[in-house]
């Protein structure tokens, strides 16, 4: 917010170039702030879901490998 208000002060400049620079910079900072609070939140949620899916897949793989090892051990010992 400080950056936005600081560059917004340039909009009041009598020089057209500086005024336009202030306007463009304020719009860019506001757009970046809105993007940060919307798009990145959605991305973080999706990444968390993907992480949970991968963790569940790892657990299932460990269970399957343990079952396979247990069955092969039984075959080798004649049980």
Buried (B, 14 or more C-beta within 10 A) or exposed (E): EEEBEEBBEBBEEEEEEEBEBBBEBBEEBBEEEEEEEEEEEEEEEEEEEEEEEEEEEEEEEEEEEEEEEEEEEEEEEEE
